[in-house]
Amino acid sequence: MKFGKITVWEAIRSNWPFYGAGIVVLALVTYIPAISLWLPSVFK
C-alpha cells in the first residue's frame, strides 16, 4: 500500500525520531513533576 509515492513503511520509518522525542518528553513530564508545574508557578 502506498500513500503518495512512498510506502507506508517509509513514512513510518522517517517519523521515528519524532515519536522518540515525544516519548522522552512525555516520560520527563510524567516522572518529574517540577517540569509540568513550573509554567503555572511562573504566572502566580
PQR file with spaces between the fields and no chain letter, atoms N, CA, C, O and H, PARSE charges and radii, in Angstrom:
ATOM       1  N    MET     1       0.845   -1.177    0.000 -0.4000 1.5000
ATOM       2  CA   MET     1       0.000    0.000    0.000 -0.0000 2.0000
ATOM       3  C    MET     1       0.892    1.243    0.000  0.5500 1.7000
ATOM       4  O    MET     1       1.894    1.305    0.713 -0.5500 1.4000
ATOM       5  N    LYS     2       0.517    2.212   -0.798 -0.4000 1.5000
ATOM       6  CA   LYS     2       1.327    3.425   -0.900 -0.0000 2.0000
ATOM       7  C    LYS     2       0.471    4.662   -0.647  0.5500 1.7000
ATOM       8  O    LYS     2      -0.706    4.716   -1.002 -0.5500 1.4000
ATOM       9  H    LYS     2      -0.297    2.162   -1.377  0.4000 1.0000
ATOM      10  N    PHE     3       1.092    5.636   -0.031 -0.4000 1.5000
ATOM      11  CA   PHE     3       0.493    6.964    0.137 -0.0000 2.0000
ATOM      12  C    PHE     3       1.406    7.926   -0.596  0.5500 1.7000
ATOM      13  O    PHE     3       2.590    8.027   -0.276 -0.5500 1.4000
ATOM      14  H    PHE     3       2.049    5.592    0.257  0.4000 1.0000
ATOM      15  N    GLY     4       0.878    8.617   -1.554 -0.4000 1.5000
ATOM      16  CA   GLY     4       1.735    9.450   -2.385 -0.0000 2.0000
ATOM      17  C    GLY     4       2.630    8.558   -3.210  0.5500 1.7000
ATOM      18  O    GLY     4       2.150    7.656   -3.896 -0.5500 1.4000
ATOM      19  H    GLY     4      -0.084    8.535   -1.813  0.4000 1.0000
ATOM      20  N    LYS     5       3.921    8.798   -3.150 -0.4000 1.5000
ATOM      21  CA   LYS     5       4.851    7.973   -3.914 -0.0000 2.0000
ATOM      22  C    LYS     5       5.802    7.203   -3.007  0.5500 1.7000
ATOM      23  O    LYS     5       6.842    6.727   -3.461 -0.5500 1.4000
ATOM      24  H    LYS     5       4.310    9.531   -2.593  0.4000 1.0000
ATOM      25  N    ILE     6       5.447    7.073   -1.707 -0.4000 1.5000
ATOM      26  CA   ILE     6       6.268    6.280   -0.802 -0.0000 2.0000
ATOM      27  C    ILE     6       5.399    5.216   -0.142  0.5500 1.7000
ATOM      28  O    ILE     6       4.178    5.347   -0.067 -0.5500 1.4000
ATOM      29  H    ILE     6       4.602    7.459   -1.338  0.4000 1.0000
ATOM      30  N    THR     7       6.047    4.177    0.328 -0.4000 1.5000
ATOM      31  CA   THR     7       5.298    3.122    1.010 -0.0000 2.0000
ATOM      32  C    THR     7       4.978    3.555    2.436  0.5500 1.7000
ATOM      33  O    THR     7       5.557    4.511    2.951 -0.5500 1.4000
ATOM      34  H    THR     7       7.039    4.071    0.267  0.4000 1.0000
ATOM      35  N    VAL     8       4.058    2.847    3.059 -0.4000 1.5000
ATOM      36  CA   VAL     8       3.687    3.141    4.441 -0.0000 2.0000
ATOM      37  C    VAL     8       4.905    2.965    5.352  0.5500 1.7000
ATOM      38  O    VAL     8       5.132    3.780    6.246 -0.5500 1.4000
ATOM      39  H    VAL     8       3.588    2.070    2.640  0.4000 1.0000
ATOM      40  N    TRP     9       5.689    1.905    5.128 -0.4000 1.5000
ATOM      41  CA   TRP     9       6.855    1.662    5.955 -0.0000 2.0000
ATOM      42  C    TRP     9       7.854    2.818    5.874  0.5500 1.7000
ATOM      43  O    TRP     9       8.443    3.193    6.888 -0.5500 1.4000
ATOM      44  H    TRP     9       5.505    1.243    4.402  0.4000 1.0000
ATOM      45  N    GLU    10       8.049    3.383    4.688 -0.4000 1.5000
ATOM      46  CA   GLU    10       8.968    4.520    4.547 -0.0000 2.0000
ATOM      47  C    GLU    10       8.458    5.727    5.317  0.5500 1.7000
ATOM      48  O    GLU    10       9.250    6.457    5.914 -0.5500 1.4000
ATOM      49  H    GLU    10       7.570    3.079    3.865  0.4000 1.0000
ATOM      50  N    ALA    11       7.164    5.946    5.313 -0.4000 1.5000
ATOM      51  CA   ALA    11       6.597    7.072    6.053 -0.0000 2.0000
ATOM      52  C    ALA    11       6.766    6.879    7.558  0.5500 1.7000
ATOM      53  O    ALA    11       7.123    7.818    8.268 -0.5500 1.4000
ATOM      54  H    ALA    11       6.521    5.353    4.829  0.4000 1.0000
ATOM      55  N    ILE    12       6.512    5.674    8.042 -0.4000 1.5000
ATOM      56  CA   ILE    12       6.663    5.399    9.475 -0.0000 2.0000
ATOM      57  C    ILE    12       8.122    5.491    9.888  0.5500 1.7000
ATOM      58  O    ILE    12       8.439    6.074   10.925 -0.5500 1.4000
ATOM      59  H    ILE    12       6.222    4.910    7.465  0.4000 1.0000
ATOM      60  N    ARG    13       9.001    4.925    9.093 -0.4000 1.5000
ATOM      61  CA   ARG    13      10.428    4.918    9.418 -0.0000 2.0000
ATOM      62  C    ARG    13      10.984    6.340    9.481  0.5500 1.7000
ATOM      63  O    ARG    13      11.859    6.617   10.301 -0.5500 1.4000
ATOM      64  H    ARG    13       8.743    4.451    8.251  0.4000 1.0000
ATOM      65  N    SER    14      10.503    7.229    8.645 -0.4000 1.5000
ATOM      66  CA   SER    14      11.025    8.597    8.644 -0.0000 2.0000
ATOM      67  C    SER    14      10.514    9.414    9.830  0.5500 1.7000
ATOM      68  O    SER    14      11.082   10.462   10.140 -0.5500 1.4000
ATOM      69  H    SER    14       9.793    7.003    7.979  0.4000 1.0000
ATOM      70  N    ASN    15       9.466    8.962   10.489 -0.4000 1.5000
ATOM      71  CA   ASN    15       8.902    9.709   11.623 -0.0000 2.0000
ATOM      72  C    ASN    15       9.358    9.194   12.980  0.5500 1.7000
ATOM      73  O    ASN    15       8.963    9.762   13.998 -0.5500 1.4000
ATOM      74  H    ASN    15       9.004    8.111   10.237  0.4000 1.0000
ATOM      75  N    TRP    16      10.175    8.140   13.040 -0.4000 1.5000
ATOM      76  CA   TRP    16      10.607    7.583   14.324 -0.0000 2.0000
ATOM      77  C    TRP    16      11.307    8.579   15.230  0.5500 1.7000
ATOM      78  O    TRP    16      11.076    8.527   16.439 -0.5500 1.4000
ATOM      79  H    TRP    16      10.496    7.679   12.213  0.4000 1.0000
ATOM      80  N    PRO    17      12.144    9.481   14.739 -0.5600 1.5000
ATOM      81  CA   PRO    17      12.772   10.450   15.657  0.2800 2.0000
ATOM      82  C    PRO    17      11.742   11.323   16.375  0.5500 1.7000
ATOM      83  O    PRO    17      11.938   11.680   17.536 -0.5500 1.4000
ATOM      84  N    PHE    18      10.668   11.662   15.706 -0.4000 1.5000
ATOM      85  CA   PHE    18       9.640   12.483   16.340 -0.0000 2.0000
ATOM      86  C    PHE    18       8.876   11.700   17.396  0.5500 1.7000
ATOM      87  O    PHE    18       8.543   12.239   18.452 -0.5500 1.4000
ATOM      88  H    PHE    18      10.509   11.372   14.763  0.4000 1.0000
ATOM      89  N    TYR    19       8.594   10.422   17.114 -0.4000 1.5000
ATOM      90  CA   TYR    19       7.948    9.578   18.123 -0.0000 2.0000
ATOM      91  C    TYR    19       8.862    9.401   19.328  0.5500 1.7000
ATOM      92  O    TYR    19       8.401    9.456   20.469 -0.5500 1.4000
ATOM      93  H    TYR    19       8.864    9.985   16.256  0.4000 1.0000
ATOM      94  N    GLY    20      10.131    9.193   19.089 -0.4000 1.5000
ATOM      95  CA   GLY    20      11.089    9.036   20.189 -0.0000 2.0000
ATOM      96  C    GLY    20      11.171   10.278   21.060  0.5500 1.7000
ATOM      97  O    GLY    20      11.163   10.182   22.287 -0.5500 1.4000
ATOM      98  H    GLY    20      10.505    9.148   18.163  0.4000 1.0000
ATOM      99  N    ALA    21      11.250   11.440   20.431 -0.4000 1.5000
ATOM     100  CA   ALA    21      11.309   12.695   21.185 -0.0000 2.0000
ATOM     101  C    ALA    21      10.028   12.903   21.987  0.5500 1.7000
ATOM     102  O    ALA    21      10.079   13.357   23.130 -0.5500 1.4000
ATOM     103  H    ALA    21      11.257   11.518   19.434  0.4000 1.0000
ATOM     104  N    GLY    22       8.900   12.580   21.406 -0.4000 1.5000
ATOM     105  CA   GLY    22       7.624   12.716   22.111 -0.0000 2.0000
ATOM     106  C    GLY    22       7.539   11.816   23.323  0.5500 1.7000
ATOM     107  O    GLY    22       7.030   12.225   24.367 -0.5500 1.4000
ATOM     108  H    GLY    22       8.858   12.212   20.477  0.4000 1.0000
ATOM     109  N    ILE    23       8.030   10.594   23.197 -0.4000 1.5000
ATOM     110  CA   ILE    23       8.013    9.654   24.321 -0.0000 2.0000
ATOM     111  C    ILE    23       8.940   10.128   25.434  0.5500 1.7000
ATOM     112  O    ILE    23       8.599   10.026   26.613 -0.5500 1.4000
ATOM     113  H    ILE    23       8.443   10.262   22.349  0.4000 1.0000
ATOM     114  N    VAL    24      10.110   10.647   25.067 -0.4000 1.5000
ATOM     115  CA   VAL    24      11.046   11.154   26.073 -0.0000 2.0000
ATOM     116  C    VAL    24      10.441   12.340   26.826  0.5500 1.7000
ATOM     117  O    VAL    24      10.523   12.402   28.052 -0.5500 1.4000
ATOM     118  H    VAL    24      10.387   10.730   24.109  0.4000 1.0000
ATOM     119  N    VAL    25       9.842   13.272   26.106 -0.4000 1.5000
ATOM     120  CA   VAL    25       9.218   14.433   26.747 -0.0000 2.0000
ATOM     121  C    VAL    25       8.067   13.993   27.646  0.5500 1.7000
ATOM     122  O    VAL    25       7.930   14.495   28.762 -0.5500 1.4000
ATOM     123  H    VAL    25       9.775   13.222   25.109  0.4000 1.0000
ATOM     124  N    LEU    26       7.248   13.075   27.181 -0.4000 1.5000
ATOM     125  CA   LEU    26       6.147   12.568   27.988 -0.0000 2.0000
ATOM     126  C    LEU    26       6.655   11.916   29.263  0.5500 1.7000
ATOM     127  O    LEU    26       6.085   12.131   30.333 -0.5500 1.4000
ATOM     128  H    LEU    26       7.360   12.667   26.274  0.4000 1.0000
ATOM     129  N    ALA    27       7.713   11.129   29.170 -0.4000 1.5000
ATOM     130  CA   ALA    27       8.273   10.485   30.357 -0.0000 2.0000
ATOM     131  C    ALA    27       8.821   11.516   31.339  0.5500 1.7000
ATOM     132  O    ALA    27       8.620   11.388   32.547 -0.5500 1.4000
ATOM     133  H    ALA    27       8.176   10.954   28.301  0.4000 1.0000
ATOM     134  N    LEU    28       9.511   12.537   30.832 -0.4000 1.5000
ATOM     135  CA   LEU    28      10.051   13.566   31.719 -0.0000 2.0000
ATOM     136  C    LEU    28       8.949   14.325   32.438  0.5500 1.7000
ATOM     137  O    LEU    28       9.043   14.548   33.645 -0.5500 1.4000
ATOM     138  H    LEU    28       9.675   12.641   29.851  0.4000 1.0000
ATOM     139  N    VAL    29       7.918   14.722   31.729 -0.4000 1.5000
ATOM     140  CA   VAL    29       6.820   15.473   32.336 -0.0000 2.0000
ATOM     141  C    VAL    29       6.053   14.604   33.321  0.5500 1.7000
ATOM     142  O    VAL    29       5.562   15.103   34.333 -0.5500 1.4000
ATOM     143  H    VAL    29       7.842   14.541   30.749  0.4000 1.0000
ATOM     144  N    THR    30       5.944   13.316   33.040 -0.4000 1.5000
ATOM     145  CA   THR    30       5.204   12.415   33.915 -0.0000 2.0000
ATOM     146  C    THR    30       5.964   12.121   35.200  0.5500 1.7000
ATOM     147  O    THR    30       5.371   12.135   36.279 -0.5500 1.4000
ATOM     148  H    THR    30       6.343   12.910   32.217  0.4000 1.0000
ATOM     149  N    TYR    31       7.256   11.857   35.110 -0.4000 1.5000
ATOM     150  CA   TYR    31       8.007   11.396   36.262 -0.0000 2.0000
ATOM     151  C    TYR    31       8.773   12.490   37.005  0.5500 1.7000
ATOM     152  O    TYR    31       9.313   12.232   38.081 -0.5500 1.4000
ATOM     153  H    TYR    31       7.738   11.846   34.233  0.4000 1.0000
ATOM     154  N    ILE    32       8.830   13.684   36.464 -0.4000 1.5000
ATOM     155  CA   ILE    32       9.469   14.807   37.155 -0.0000 2.0000
ATOM     156  C    ILE    32       8.426   15.919   37.252  0.5500 1.7000
ATOM     157  O    ILE    32       8.306   16.734   36.337 -0.5500 1.4000
ATOM     158  H    ILE    32       8.391   13.893   35.590  0.4000 1.0000
ATOM     159  N    PRO    33       7.672   15.959   38.348 -0.5600 1.5000
ATOM     160  CA   PRO    33       6.553   16.903   38.452  0.2800 2.0000
ATOM     161  C    PRO    33       6.977   18.368   38.369  0.5500 1.7000
ATOM     162  O    PRO    33       6.180   19.210   37.954 -0.5500 1.4000
ATOM     163  N    ALA    34       8.194   18.688   38.746 -0.4000 1.5000
ATOM     164  CA   ALA    34       8.639   20.081   38.707 -0.0000 2.0000
ATOM     165  C    ALA    34       8.588   20.651   37.296  0.5500 1.7000
ATOM     166  O    ALA    34       8.366   21.849   37.121 -0.5500 1.4000
ATOM     167  H    ALA    34       8.842   18.004   39.083  0.4000 1.0000
ATOM     168  N    ILE    35       8.790   19.812   36.295 -0.4000 1.5000
ATOM     169  CA   ILE    35       8.757   20.289   34.910 -0.0000 2.0000
ATOM     170  C    ILE    35       7.345   20.740   34.534  0.5500 1.7000
ATOM     171  O    ILE    35       7.164   21.803   33.940 -0.5500 1.4000
ATOM     172  H    ILE    35       8.971   18.838   36.437  0.4000 1.0000
ATOM     173  N    SER    36       6.349   19.925   34.885 -0.4000 1.5000
ATOM     174  CA   SER    36       4.989   20.270   34.491 -0.0000 2.0000
ATOM     175  C    SER    36       4.381   21.352   35.383  0.5500 1.7000
ATOM     176  O    SER    36       3.420   22.005   34.977 -0.5500 1.4000
ATOM     177  H    SER    36       6.497   19.061   35.367  0.4000 1.0000
ATOM     178  N    LEU    37       4.917   21.556   36.588 -0.4000 1.5000
ATOM     179  CA   LEU    37       4.380   22.573   37.494 -0.0000 2.0000
ATOM     180  C    LEU    37       5.116   23.902   37.399  0.5500 1.7000
ATOM     181  O    LEU    37       4.711   24.880   38.028 -0.5500 1.4000
ATOM     182  H    LEU    37       5.698   21.026   36.918  0.4000 1.0000
ATOM     183  N    TRP    38       6.182   23.946   36.626 -0.4000 1.5000
ATOM     184  CA   TRP    38       6.975   25.167   36.526 -0.0000 2.0000
ATOM     185  C    TRP    38       6.204   26.297   35.853  0.5500 1.7000
ATOM     186  O    TRP    38       6.184   27.416   36.365 -0.5500 1.4000
ATOM     187  H    TRP    38       6.510   23.152   36.116  0.4000 1.0000
ATOM     188  N    LEU    39       5.569   26.026   34.714 -0.4000 1.5000
ATOM     189  CA   LEU    39       4.890   27.087   33.978 -0.0000 2.0000
ATOM     190  C    LEU    39       3.741   27.718   34.760  0.5500 1.7000
ATOM     191  O    LEU    39       3.654   28.946   34.779 -0.5500 1.4000
ATOM     192  H    LEU    39       5.585   25.117   34.297  0.4000 1.0000
ATOM     193  N    PRO    40       2.852   26.958   35.407 -0.5600 1.5000
ATOM     194  CA   PRO    40       1.812   27.615   36.200  0.2800 2.0000
ATOM     195  C    PRO    40       2.382   28.454   37.345  0.5500 1.7000
ATOM     196  O    PRO    40       1.804   29.481   37.702 -0.5500 1.4000
ATOM     197  N    SER    41       3.504   28.031   37.921 -0.4000 1.5000
ATOM     198  CA   SER    41       4.085   28.808   39.008 -0.0000 2.0000
ATOM     199  C    SER    41       4.661   30.140   38.516  0.5500 1.7000
ATOM     200  O    SER    41       4.786   31.085   39.295 -0.5500 1.4000
ATOM     201  H    SER    41       3.974   27.197   37.631  0.4000 1.0000
ATOM     202  N    VAL    42       5.007   30.218   37.250 -0.4000 1.5000
ATOM     203  CA   VAL    42       5.525   31.455   36.675 -0.0000 2.0000
ATOM     204  C    VAL    42       4.419   32.518   36.637  0.5500 1.7000
ATOM     205  O    VAL    42       4.701   33.705   36.800 -0.5500 1.4000
ATOM     206  H    VAL    42       4.905   29.450   36.617  0.4000 1.0000
ATOM     207  N    PHE    43       3.181   32.107   36.426 -0.4000 1.5000
ATOM     208  CA   PHE    43       2.076   33.048   36.300 -0.0000 2.0000
ATOM     209  C    PHE    43       1.434   33.425   37.620  0.5500 1.7000
ATOM     210  O    PHE    43       0.521   34.251   37.630 -0.5500 1.4000
ATOM     211  H    PHE    43       2.952   31.143   36.293  0.4000 1.0000
ATOM     212  N    LYS    44       1.871   32.854   38.735 -0.4000 1.5000
ATOM     213  CA   LYS    44       1.321   33.215   40.042 -0.0000 2.0000
ATOM     214  C    LYS    44       1.879   34.520   40.512  0.5500 1.7000
ATOM     215  O    LYS    44       1.530   34.986   41.596 -0.5500 1.4000
ATOM     216  H    LYS    44       2.612   32.184   38.727  0.4000 1.0000
